């Protein structure tokens, strides 16, 4: 039995929107055993004196792409999977160093990558993977240009890329969802509207029929999990939620009325505002195609207003980033972008306990509480007063613990 005792820490527990002074937290093996303002007695514990620093849960990024080696999806698909895996290793290890002890991959990552992390081959965050996202022909997951024919079909009848696969019709989407769930997917990702990175579809385009979405939702419910859907417009968002989708990704063009509908249906929305700021700043230089650059401004300019609508309507807002290629380095800028319209404590809850609820891991991740997994950060500074403590690329993290193990 291994015990570690944190003493003399300010505590952000992932739920309470203020710091609790002079707290102690006892870790036993890989879980939190006790949290107290009183002295915790333990003869054999390794003691870490927090010296007034902030102890908090490890961060969770609920919209991540470990295999997104490039901004140009077509270039990713042209790479060897062994090459892509080395990019994934770098992205995941840097992500953990920034304090993200859990990520939900939104398309591409699979059981092999999760297993490599679990075995210690990659020192990365916990990985909740979706497998390959499901896209209709001509949808957000179809990277072909207009002159290109349908891709060669694999044995299961699906055209497949690195991050997504094409599946059309109820029978095909059922088979695709079942295949990803068979391989251990934590949730299923679908493309339900047009997007920025795809060449053929306008952002307002509705994707997948009601029958197809219902079929995918049913498959996930049979596995006690859920669907996450890429959707920008109010029309596409409402449609998804009506059909049983639990997690809306991006949502930049949502209006207040639709935000209220999401709140009443207990749906989550995961904005990814840093993705559009980073693409606007660096996209052209890093190879984002011209057709994608042309679609970018419409969704970028509406992001903060969407966040205000969601917050005012009482929607459960997750924290995600959706960064590709060389843009992964900007992951922590999402905190300060949100801070333009939301208080720091609210944003920190989004990146901890609310994301844990989204992952169906309430009480186990995203909190500092007895019984929770010991994913912890000891921060040099007060993140509730200044979220910039996270933008130093991990340099303000005095102690990083994942699964009860001290990593730095």
SEPA-799337 format. One record per residue (C-alpha): residue number from 1; residue in one letter; x, y, z. Coordinates in pm, 1 decimal, always signed. Each point is the difference from the previous one (the first is absolute). Example, Ala and Ser with C-alpha at 12.3 -4.5 7.8 and 13.67 -1.06 7.14 Angstrom:
2
(1, 'A', (+1230.0, -450.0, +780.0)),
(2, 'S', (+137.0, +344.0, -66.0)),
//
This chain:
408
(1, 'X', (+0.0, +0.0, +0.0)),
(2, 'X', (+137.8, +338.5, -106.6)),
(3, 'X', (-114.7, +319.7, +169.4)),
(4, 'X', (+73.8, +362.5, -89.8)),
(5, 'X', (-119.0, +288.7, +217.0)),
(6, 'X', (-39.0, +353.4, -136.7)),
(7, 'X', (+10.9, +260.1, +279.5)),
(8, 'X', (-34.2, +378.3, +16.8)),
(9, 'X', (-185.9, +37.4, -330.6)),
(10, 'X', (-271.0, +228.8, -124.4)),
(11, 'X', (-259.5, -234.2, -147.1)),
(12, 'X', (-216.9, +35.9, -308.7)),
(13, 'X', (-205.4, -317.3, +17.3)),
(14, 'X', (-151.5, +22.5, -349.9)),
(15, 'X', (-346.0, +88.4, +130.7)),
(16, 'X', (+17.0, +284.4, +253.5)),
(17, 'X', (+66.3, +330.9, -174.8)),
(18, 'X', (+253.1, +125.0, +254.3)),
(19, 'X', (+326.6, -115.1, +152.9)),
(20, 'X', (-1.6, -177.6, +334.8)),
(21, 'X', (+308.9, +103.3, +202.1)),
(22, 'X', (+238.1, -220.1, +197.9)),
(23, 'X', (-132.2, -334.0, -124.4)),
(24, 'X', (+149.4, -348.3, +11.6)),
(25, 'X', (-58.1, -283.4, -245.7)),
(26, 'X', (+108.2, -361.0, +53.6)),
(27, 'X', (+61.3, -227.4, -297.9)),
(28, 'X', (-2.3, -377.4, +43.6)),
(29, 'X', (+122.2, -193.4, -303.0)),
(30, 'X', (-186.5, +160.4, -293.1)),
(31, 'X', (-295.6, +156.6, +182.4)),
(32, 'X', (-71.8, +286.2, +235.0)),
(33, 'X', (-59.5, -138.5, +349.4)),
(34, 'X', (-63.2, +314.7, +204.3)),
(35, 'X', (-46.5, +376.2, -40.1)),
(36, 'X', (+2.5, +214.3, +313.3)),
(37, 'X', (+70.2, +339.5, +152.6)),
(38, 'X', (+128.8, -191.9, +303.3)),
(39, 'X', (+325.3, -191.3, +32.6)),
(40, 'X', (-17.3, -337.2, -174.0)),
(41, 'X', (+203.6, -260.8, +186.1)),
(42, 'X', (+202.0, -246.8, -202.3)),
(43, 'X', (+322.9, -158.3, +120.0)),
(44, 'X', (+137.7, -116.1, -331.1)),
(45, 'X', (-116.5, +265.4, -243.1)),
(46, 'X', (+239.7, +197.8, -215.6)),
(47, 'X', (-74.7, +361.7, +94.3)),
(48, 'X', (-16.2, +278.5, -258.4)),
(49, 'X', (-10.3, +349.9, +149.2)),
(50, 'X', (-210.4, +210.9, -235.9)),
(51, 'X', (+134.1, +323.7, +152.8)),
(52, 'X', (-330.5, +172.4, -73.3)),
(53, 'X', (-16.3, -104.6, -364.3)),
(54, 'X', (-330.1, -103.9, -160.6)),
(55, 'X', (-89.7, -369.3, -8.9)),
(56, 'X', (-266.8, -86.4, -256.5)),
(57, 'X', (-127.1, -285.2, -218.4)),
(58, 'X', (+179.0, -83.9, -321.4)),
(59, 'X', (-149.8, +176.7, -300.8)),
(60, 'X', (-223.0, -171.0, -257.3)),
(61, 'X', (-12.4, +90.9, -371.5)),
(62, 'X', (-328.1, -133.9, -139.4)),
(63, 'X', (+72.2, +69.1, -367.8)),
(64, 'X', (+346.0, -117.6, -97.8)),
(65, 'X', (+162.6, -154.7, -306.9)),
(66, 'X', (+307.2, -207.2, +83.2)),
(67, 'X', (+49.6, -114.0, -360.4)),
(68, 'X', (-45.5, +340.9, -163.9)),
(69, 'X', (+359.2, +26.2, -119.3)),
(70, 'X', (-75.1, +283.2, -244.1)),
(71, 'X', (-256.5, +275.0, -61.0)),
(72, 'X', (-66.5, -148.6, -341.5)),
(73, 'X', (-197.8, -322.4, +49.3)),
(74, 'X', (+98.9, -127.3, -344.4)),
(75, 'X', (+366.1, +20.2, +96.0)),
(76, 'X', (-67.5, -201.5, +317.0)),
(77, 'X', (-168.2, -272.4, -204.3)),
(78, 'X', (+309.8, -19.1, -222.8)),
(79, 'X', (+233.8, -72.1, +292.7)),
(80, 'X', (+100.7, -342.6, +124.5)),
(81, 'X', (-191.1, -90.4, +318.6)),
(82, 'X', (+336.8, -57.3, +169.4)),
(83, 'X', (+96.1, +358.7, -83.8)),
(84, 'X', (-333.4, +130.6, +129.5)),
(85, 'X', (+51.4, -196.8, +322.3)),
(86, 'X', (+320.0, +192.4, +70.6)),
(87, 'X', (-187.4, +328.2, -32.2)),
(88, 'X', (-262.8, -139.7, +236.9)),
(89, 'X', (+266.3, -91.0, +254.5)),
(90, 'X', (+139.2, +354.1, -7.9)),
(91, 'X', (-343.4, +163.6, +23.8)),
(92, 'X', (-111.6, -221.1, +289.1)),
(93, 'X', (+317.8, +36.8, +202.7)),
(94, 'X', (-3.2, +378.8, -38.4)),
(95, 'X', (-369.4, +6.9, +89.6)),
(96, 'X', (+66.5, -184.6, +325.0)),
(97, 'X', (+282.7, +239.6, +86.1)),
(98, 'X', (-246.6, +289.2, -36.2)),
(99, 'X', (-213.1, -155.7, +272.8)),
(100, 'X', (-261.0, -186.0, -205.3)),
(101, 'X', (-20.4, -341.5, +163.1)),
(102, 'X', (-301.5, -109.0, -209.0)),
(103, 'X', (-105.3, +61.2, -361.0)),
(104, 'X', (-301.7, -106.4, -204.5)),
(105, 'X', (+113.9, -65.5, -353.9)),
(106, 'X', (-252.5, +120.2, -258.0)),
(107, 'X', (+107.3, -217.8, -291.0)),
(108, 'X', (+295.4, -220.8, -89.4)),
(109, 'X', (+142.4, -143.3, +321.6)),
(110, 'X', (-71.6, -363.2, +78.3)),
(111, 'X', (+64.2, -283.1, +244.3)),
(112, 'X', (+363.9, -30.4, -106.4)),
(113, 'X', (+84.3, +354.4, +101.4)),
(114, 'X', (-191.8, -37.2, +327.1)),
(115, 'X', (+185.2, -323.9, +68.9)),
(116, 'X', (+337.9, +162.3, -68.3)),
(117, 'X', (-82.2, +265.5, +261.1)),
(118, 'X', (-127.2, -256.7, +250.1)),
(119, 'X', (+320.0, -205.2, -40.3)),
(120, 'X', (+222.6, +306.2, +45.1)),
(121, 'X', (+137.8, -7.5, -354.1)),
(122, 'X', (-136.0, +353.4, -36.2)),
(123, 'X', (-8.4, +227.8, +303.4)),
(124, 'X', (-333.0, +153.2, -88.2)),
(125, 'X', (-338.4, +87.3, +149.9)),
(126, 'X', (-287.4, -241.1, +48.7)),
(127, 'X', (-154.6, -51.2, -342.0)),
(128, 'X', (-373.0, -25.9, -64.9)),
(129, 'X', (-2.9, -85.0, -368.6)),
(130, 'X', (-274.0, +4.8, -264.0)),
(131, 'X', (+175.3, -204.6, -265.2)),
(132, 'X', (-60.3, +146.7, -343.9)),
(133, 'X', (-272.1, +262.0, -24.7)),
(134, 'X', (-298.9, -84.4, -219.9)),
(135, 'X', (-70.3, +222.5, -301.9)),
(136, 'X', (-241.0, -18.5, -288.9)),
(137, 'X', (+128.1, +23.5, -356.2)),
(138, 'X', (+81.9, +366.1, -61.2)),
(139, 'X', (-9.2, +71.6, +372.9)),
(140, 'X', (+249.6, +157.2, +236.9)),
(141, 'X', (+198.6, -324.2, +18.0)),
(142, 'X', (+27.9, -36.3, -379.2)),
(143, 'X', (+324.5, +169.3, -105.3)),
(144, 'X', (-27.1, -73.1, -374.8)),
(145, 'X', (+4.5, +285.5, -248.5)),
(146, 'X', (-285.8, +22.7, -254.6)),
(147, 'X', (+190.4, -177.5, -279.0)),
(148, 'X', (+89.8, -302.2, +212.6)),
(149, 'X', (-196.5, -324.4, -8.9)),
(150, 'X', (-131.7, -190.5, +299.1)),
(151, 'X', (+290.7, -155.5, +193.1)),
(152, 'X', (+70.0, -369.3, -24.7)),
(153, 'X', (-227.4, -183.8, +237.8)),
(154, 'X', (+137.5, -214.6, +277.6)),
(155, 'X', (-146.6, -339.5, +84.9)),
(156, 'X', (-261.2, +153.1, +226.2)),
(157, 'X', (-128.6, +220.1, -284.0)),
(158, 'X', (+131.3, +331.5, +128.2)),
(159, 'X', (+237.4, +257.3, -144.1)),
(160, 'X', (+248.0, +73.2, +277.7)),
(161, 'X', (+254.9, +272.1, +80.4)),
(162, 'X', (+217.6, +61.4, +304.8)),
(163, 'X', (-254.4, +199.5, +200.2)),
(164, 'X', (-332.2, -100.2, -154.4)),
(165, 'X', (-187.0, -251.1, -213.5)),
(166, 'X', (-279.6, +33.6, -254.5)),
(167, 'X', (-319.6, -188.0, +78.5)),
(168, 'X', (-332.7, +58.8, -177.0)),
(169, 'X', (-341.9, -140.4, +84.1)),
(170, 'X', (-134.1, -158.5, +315.7)),
(171, 'X', (+165.2, -337.7, -55.4)),
(172, 'X', (+345.9, +149.8, -62.8)),
(173, 'X', (-7.0, +240.6, +294.3)),
(174, 'X', (-117.7, -277.9, +230.3)),
(175, 'X', (+284.4, -221.5, -114.5)),
(176, 'X', (+252.7, +281.8, +38.1)),
(177, 'X', (-120.3, +90.5, +349.5)),
(178, 'X', (-5.6, -363.5, +107.6)),
(179, 'X', (+352.2, -50.4, -128.9)),
(180, 'X', (+138.4, +296.0, +195.2)),
(181, 'X', (-188.5, -104.5, +314.0)),
(182, 'X', (+131.4, -354.3, -41.7)),
(183, 'X', (+351.1, +144.6, +2.6)),
(184, 'X', (-64.8, +179.4, +328.0)),
(185, 'X', (-106.4, +350.2, -105.1)),
(186, 'X', (-107.8, +207.5, +299.4)),
(187, 'X', (-251.7, +186.5, -217.2)),
(188, 'X', (-82.6, +38.6, -369.9)),
(189, 'X', (+75.1, +319.3, -193.7)),
(190, 'X', (-213.7, +103.2, -297.5)),
(191, 'X', (+17.3, +289.3, -243.4)),
(192, 'X', (-343.0, +165.7, +4.8)),
(193, 'X', (+74.0, +324.8, -182.9)),
(194, 'X', (+248.9, +154.7, -238.2)),
(195, 'X', (+337.7, +109.5, +128.9)),
(196, 'X', (+309.7, +209.7, -56.7)),
(197, 'X', (+259.9, -268.8, -75.6)),
(198, 'X', (-208.2, -188.6, -258.4)),
(199, 'X', (+4.6, +109.5, -366.6)),
(200, 'X', (-351.0, -74.5, -127.2)),
(201, 'X', (-255.1, +103.3, +260.5)),
(202, 'X', (-117.0, +347.5, +103.9)),
(203, 'X', (-15.7, +50.2, +376.6)),
(204, 'X', (-382.3, +18.8, -6.9)),
(205, 'X', (-37.2, -339.4, -172.2)),
(206, 'X', (-205.3, -256.3, +196.7)),
(207, 'X', (+162.8, -343.0, +3.0)),
(208, 'X', (-142.8, -346.4, +64.4)),
(209, 'X', (-371.0, -72.5, -18.8)),
(210, 'X', (-212.8, -24.5, +311.5)),
(211, 'X', (-19.2, -377.4, -47.0)),
(212, 'X', (+379.8, -30.1, -18.3)),
(213, 'X', (+56.6, +210.7, +312.7)),
(214, 'X', (-268.3, -189.2, +192.9)),
(215, 'X', (+165.0, -328.3, -96.3)),
(216, 'X', (+341.1, +115.6, +125.1)),
(217, 'X', (-150.0, +135.1, +323.3)),
(218, 'X', (-174.3, -333.3, +59.2)),
(219, 'X', (+324.6, -189.6, -47.0)),
(220, 'X', (+181.1, +216.6, +255.2)),
(221, 'X', (-285.0, -22.5, +248.8)),
(222, 'X', (+12.6, -378.2, -25.5)),
(223, 'X', (+361.2, +28.6, +122.3)),
(224, 'X', (-96.8, +250.2, +276.2)),
(225, 'X', (+185.2, +281.9, -170.9)),
(226, 'X', (-82.7, +292.7, -230.5)),
(227, 'X', (+51.2, +188.7, -326.4)),
(228, 'X', (+207.4, +315.9, -39.5)),
(229, 'X', (-87.2, +202.3, -310.5)),
(230, 'X', (+189.0, +263.4, -195.5)),
(231, 'X', (-263.7, +272.0, -54.0)),
(232, 'X', (+18.7, +377.2, -48.2)),
(233, 'X', (-344.3, +143.0, -76.0)),
(234, 'X', (-308.1, +21.1, +218.9)),
(235, 'X', (-188.6, -216.9, -247.8)),
(236, 'X', (+257.9, -278.8, +4.3)),
(237, 'X', (+40.9, +18.5, +378.6)),
(238, 'X', (-373.2, -15.2, +78.1)),
(239, 'X', (-42.6, -286.5, -244.1)),
(240, 'X', (+277.9, -201.6, +164.1)),
(241, 'X', (-127.0, +57.3, +352.4)),
(242, 'X', (-356.0, -91.9, -101.4)),
(243, 'X', (+135.8, -327.6, -138.7)),
(244, 'X', (+182.1, -89.1, +322.4)),
(245, 'X', (+352.6, +135.5, -48.3)),
(246, 'X', (+151.1, +83.0, +340.2)),
(247, 'X', (+307.3, +207.3, -87.3)),
(248, 'X', (+8.9, +281.6, -257.1)),
(249, 'X', (+346.3, +95.5, -123.7)),
(250, 'X', (+84.4, +362.5, -88.1)),
(251, 'X', (-348.6, +158.4, -22.8)),
(252, 'X', (+137.0, +336.8, -112.4)),
(253, 'X', (-316.3, +110.8, -181.5)),
(254, 'X', (-249.7, -92.9, +271.8)),
(255, 'X', (-267.5, +252.4, +99.1)),
(256, 'X', (-133.8, +58.7, +350.3)),
(257, 'X', (-326.8, -185.1, -61.5)),
(258, 'X', (+182.9, -313.6, -112.1)),
(259, 'X', (+239.4, +28.9, +293.1)),
(260, 'X', (-302.0, -4.2, +230.6)),
(261, 'X', (-129.8, -310.6, -175.9)),
(262, 'X', (+336.2, -173.0, +55.7)),
(263, 'X', (-12.8, +91.4, +368.5)),
(264, 'X', (-351.8, -140.5, +39.8)),
(265, 'X', (+104.8, -324.2, -171.2)),
(266, 'X', (+309.1, -30.0, +224.6)),
(267, 'X', (+230.7, +0.1, -302.5)),
(268, 'X', (+363.3, +108.3, +22.9)),
(269, 'X', (+164.3, +245.0, -239.5)),
(270, 'X', (+378.9, +5.4, -41.6)),
(271, 'X', (+126.4, +325.1, -157.6)),
(272, 'X', (+351.9, -6.6, -145.2)),
(273, 'X', (+73.9, +369.1, -45.9)),
(274, 'X', (+378.7, -18.4, -2.2)),
(275, 'X', (-10.9, -210.6, -317.1)),
(276, 'X', (-140.8, +288.9, -203.8)),
(277, 'X', (+230.1, +262.1, +150.7)),
(278, 'X', (+302.5, -219.0, -69.0)),
(279, 'X', (-113.6, -80.8, -354.7)),
(280, 'X', (-58.7, +368.8, -68.4)),
(281, 'X', (+347.6, +84.6, +125.1)),
(282, 'X', (+209.0, -288.7, -135.3)),
(283, 'X', (-221.7, -204.3, -231.3)),
(284, 'X', (+122.1, +131.5, -332.9)),
(285, 'X', (+367.5, -35.1, +92.5)),
(286, 'X', (-54.4, -356.7, +123.0)),
(287, 'X', (-179.3, -116.6, -312.6)),
(288, 'X', (-372.2, +39.6, +67.1)),
(289, 'X', (-160.4, -14.9, -346.5)),
(290, 'X', (-141.9, +321.2, -147.3)),
(291, 'X', (-352.3, -141.6, -7.1)),
(292, 'X', (+18.4, -54.7, +377.2)),
(293, 'X', (+141.9, +345.5, +67.8)),
(294, 'X', (-297.1, +146.4, -186.8)),
(295, 'X', (-245.3, -173.4, +236.8)),
(296, 'X', (+188.4, +83.4, +318.1)),
(297, 'X', (-109.3, +354.9, +79.9)),
(298, 'X', (-372.0, -76.7, +17.9)),
(299, 'X', (+42.6, -239.6, +289.9)),
(300, 'X', (+292.8, +180.3, +166.7)),
(301, 'X', (-179.1, +331.7, +38.4)),
(302, 'X', (-307.1, -157.7, +162.4)),
(303, 'X', (+178.6, -211.1, +260.4)),
(304, 'X', (-8.8, +230.0, +302.6)),
(305, 'X', (-363.9, +92.2, -55.6)),
(306, 'X', (-85.4, -370.2, -13.9)),
(307, 'X', (+183.4, -51.9, +328.9)),
(308, 'X', (-203.5, +281.3, +157.8)),
(309, 'X', (-326.3, -153.4, -126.7)),
(310, 'X', (+93.1, -339.7, +140.6)),
(311, 'X', (+102.9, +135.7, +339.1)),
(312, 'X', (-307.2, +222.6, +37.5)),
(313, 'X', (-229.7, -287.7, -96.7)),
(314, 'X', (+154.7, -230.6, +259.9)),
(315, 'X', (+144.0, -256.0, -241.7)),
(316, 'X', (+259.8, -242.8, +130.1)),
(317, 'X', (+306.1, +133.1, -181.4)),
(318, 'X', (+296.3, -229.5, -51.0)),
(319, 'X', (+359.1, +108.3, -60.0)),
(320, 'X', (+162.7, -98.7, -329.6)),
(321, 'X', (+260.6, +126.8, -244.6)),
(322, 'X', (-17.6, -191.3, -334.6)),
(323, 'X', (+355.3, +92.2, -99.5)),
(324, 'X', (+179.5, -156.8, -294.1)),
(325, 'X', (+366.1, -39.8, -90.0)),
(326, 'X', (+228.9, +276.8, +117.9)),
(327, 'X', (-290.6, +178.1, +169.2)),
(328, 'X', (-4.3, -242.2, +295.2)),
(329, 'X', (+244.5, +231.9, +175.9)),
(330, 'X', (-281.1, +254.6, +49.5)),
(331, 'X', (-217.0, -236.7, +205.4)),
(332, 'X', (-0.7, +210.5, +316.8)),
(333, 'X', (-101.1, +318.9, -182.3)),
(334, 'X', (-358.0, -132.2, +15.8)),
(335, 'X', (-7.0, +109.0, +366.4)),
(336, 'X', (+70.8, +364.9, -72.8)),
(337, 'X', (-229.4, +15.4, -303.6)),
(338, 'X', (-292.4, -121.6, +212.1)),
(339, 'X', (+102.1, +236.8, +277.1)),
(340, 'X', (-106.6, +292.4, -220.8)),
(341, 'X', (-363.1, -87.3, +81.4)),
(342, 'X', (+11.0, -254.4, +284.8)),
(343, 'X', (+152.3, +10.6, +350.6)),
(344, 'X', (+309.3, -209.7, +63.9)),
(345, 'X', (-168.1, -228.3, +254.0)),
(346, 'X', (-272.6, -90.9, -249.5)),
(347, 'X', (+258.0, -85.4, -265.6)),
(348, 'X', (+200.0, -214.1, +242.3)),
(349, 'X', (-314.0, -196.1, +89.7)),
(350, 'X', (-58.2, -55.0, -372.9)),
(351, 'X', (+352.0, -140.8, -37.1)),
(352, 'X', (-36.0, -228.1, +302.8)),
(353, 'X', (-327.3, -116.1, +158.3)),
(354, 'X', (-235.4, +88.9, -287.8)),
(355, 'X', (+218.4, -180.5, -252.2)),
(356, 'X', (+13.9, -296.1, +239.0)),
(357, 'X', (-380.4, -9.1, +1.5)),
(358, 'X', (+3.8, +9.1, -380.1)),
(359, 'X', (+232.4, -302.3, +1.8)),
(360, 'X', (-232.8, -181.8, +244.5)),
(361, 'X', (+277.4, +11.8, +261.8)),
(362, 'X', (-147.7, +234.8, +261.0)),
(363, 'X', (+165.6, -46.9, +338.3)),
(364, 'X', (+287.3, -189.6, -156.6)),
(365, 'X', (+162.4, +264.7, -221.7)),
(366, 'X', (+2.7, +379.4, +14.9)),
(367, 'X', (-32.0, +30.5, +378.2)),
(368, 'X', (+214.1, -8.6, +312.0)),
(369, 'X', (-217.0, -216.8, +221.9)),
(370, 'X', (+27.0, -331.8, +184.3)),
(371, 'X', (-25.2, -289.7, -244.0)),
(372, 'X', (+101.4, +200.7, -306.4)),
(373, 'X', (+292.9, -106.0, -214.1)),
(374, 'X', (+317.9, +180.7, +100.5)),
(375, 'X', (+48.6, +225.3, -302.7)),
(376, 'X', (+129.0, +321.3, +156.8)),
(377, 'X', (+184.8, +321.4, -76.0)),
(378, 'X', (+186.2, +217.9, +249.1)),
(379, 'X', (+3.5, +343.1, -161.8)),
(380, 'X', (+239.1, +283.6, +80.2)),
(381, 'X', (-261.7, +275.4, -0.6)),
(382, 'X', (-373.5, +47.9, +37.7)),
(383, 'X', (-184.3, -108.8, -316.7)),
(384, 'X', (-326.8, +146.2, +128.2)),
(385, 'X', (+167.7, +341.0, +3.5)),
(386, 'X', (+202.4, -38.1, -319.2)),
(387, 'X', (-53.2, -274.1, -259.0)),
(388, 'X', (+329.1, +101.2, -162.5)),
(389, 'X', (+170.3, -243.2, +239.8)),
(390, 'X', (-90.2, -271.6, -252.3)),
(391, 'X', (+142.8, +171.8, -307.7)),
(392, 'X', (+363.1, -49.7, +107.9)),
(393, 'X', (-5.1, -345.5, -164.1)),
(394, 'X', (+11.7, -178.9, +334.2)),
(395, 'X', (+278.8, +202.5, +157.5)),
(396, 'X', (-229.9, +111.3, +285.1)),
(397, 'X', (-84.3, -359.5, +91.7)),
(398, 'X', (+211.9, -83.2, +304.4)),
(399, 'X', (-138.4, -353.3, +36.1)),
(400, 'X', (-177.1, -210.4, -263.1)),
(401, 'X', (-166.6, -320.5, +114.2)),
(402, 'X', (-190.6, -246.7, -216.8)),
(403, 'X', (-156.4, -314.7, +142.2)),
(404, 'X', (+186.1, +50.4, +327.0)),
(405, 'X', (+341.5, +16.6, -167.1)),
(406, 'X', (+221.2, +307.3, +29.4)),
(407, 'X', (+107.0, +95.3, -352.4)),
(408, 'X', (+170.0, +327.1, +90.6)),
//
